[in-house]
Amino acid sequence: MTVLAVAQRRAGTAFQRQGALAVLAVVVLIAFGAFPNFRSLDNAATILVAAAPPMLIALGMTFVIITGGIDLSVGSLYVLGGVLAAWASPYGLLAAIAVPLAVCGAIGLLNGALIAYTGMAPFIVTLAALLGARGLMRAVSDEGSTTYIVQNDAFHTLGTGSLLGIGNQVWLVAIIVLLGMVVLSRTRFGNAVYAVGGSEDAAALMGVAVRRTRIGVYVLSGLLAGLAGTINAAKLGSGVTVLGAGMELDAIAAVVIGGTLLTGGAGTIAGTVAGVLLLGVIQNLINQVGDLNSNWQQVISGAFLALVVVAQTYLVRLRRT
């Protein structure tokens, strides 16, 4: 391999891992100069609070995509988790958190078991779970006509309180993200996630519990989606039934923009964090402009995603040669 080829490969790897962070830094610098309101601490807090639930969903999606899978059910689990949290809030803080986590985790377990033991495509299994979770939410909320109000002050404080000027949910999400980084990079389970995504057959030959790993990532994805809905219900003070549509696509976009390969085997949580924040900053800038429709975020996100996928395809070909 020539020196030029080695340099190209290193540059490509650096772009994959740090590209989203570099773009985020450039966008933030431009925003600092162009929009005075963007520089305020209140605006920064607003971005972080808005990014908290999507961050949890994207965190779970990162584990799934690194294994070469996909989870389309997270948007429905997000809204289901919020409705269940508000429904259970009269029974106490623990119930408001445990009920949505138990139900959403169980759906994730079902997804993982079907994928691991039947060999069904993750797209089909999680699409069915998307429809099922949405139907369960509608059943709990009487076809969406009943909006449950949070009736526990401690639970409501989880979503509306703050510490050192930063929302409680932001601190919670930051802790979970740090734990996710440790799990993915420093534990046997994290190594198994990368191994399964790189080559399932090779992972099995190395003694990796492939089925257990696949089930684990879908359970984790379900739990985090349910938790995202839970903290959103705590913030809003109710279980809103019209949320969650398209959140699975936003999560996939953030993860891929952050450098995780759709083919599996490569990706970082730091990249996912940068991807979520990048999309959040773009949405905030659109709001700052004022005369742009919020749908332009989808246009910009789609453009970013297309560029990243093209770049990833080039990097894969570069590695093969």
Phi, psi and omega in degrees: 000128183287165179298321180296319180294320178297317179296319178296319181294317178295319178296320179295318178295318179296321178296317180298318185278323188243003184300314181296321179295320179295316179296319178301316180298319180295314181297318180295318179298319178295318181296322178301320182279329187268333186232104181301324181293337181295333185281352184286150178294326178298321179292321177298318178296322178297317179298315182294318179295317179295330183276348187300304179298314177301329179296317179296316180297316180293328177298311177297321180296328179300313178300317182295312184291327178298329176282358182090011181258190177207149180227103181272357185271354190294328179295317178290323177294327178299309181289325177297318179299320179294317180294316180294323179296314178294321179298321184271351185300327178297342182268003175118166181300315182298317180295320181297333179266319187288320184299307179297325179294320180296313183292312181292324175295323179294321177294320175298321177298318178296317176303309183297319181295317180296319180291318185286322188261340180252344182076013178293152181292133178305326180300314182290314183298312184284336172294319176297319178295324176304311181292319181295316180294322177295321177294321178296319178299318180292326178292318180294325185260018179056059180061028179083002182277344181252123176253114182281133180264137177295126184237037178220117185297320181296319179292318179296325179295330177303326182264339185247342181284173181212160177224123182058034178081002180244134184303145179303320182293331177293317177299316180299313180295321179299319179296316181294321178297316178298318176297320178298321177298317180296315181298315185288327187254345188234005184236165178295323179297318178298318177298322179294323178300313179294320182295316180296319179291327180290311178195112182297320180295316179295322178298318179296321179294331179278000179090011178287136177282088188296312182297316180298322179293316179298315178298318182300318183289327179284326173297315179299317179298317178296317180298315182290324176295318177297321178293322177299316177295325180295312181289333176290321176296321178297324179288315184281337182082013179197164176264088183288133188265355186256013181266174170094343181295123178084358182293331177296324179288322176297320180294316178298317179299315181298318181294315182290319176300328178286359174106000178283130182284134177295336179281350177091167174091351182210143179154159179222153177287326177301320177296319178297317177302315179297321179296316179295314181295324178299313178295324178294319179294320178300315178298319179297320179293322177299319177295325180293323179297317173092315184264011176257139176288144181297342178296342177296337175299320179295322179296313181293319179299318178297320179295315177301315183298317180298316179297318181293318180296319177299316179296320179296320178299318178297318181295320179297316178296323179297319180294323181293328180272000000 
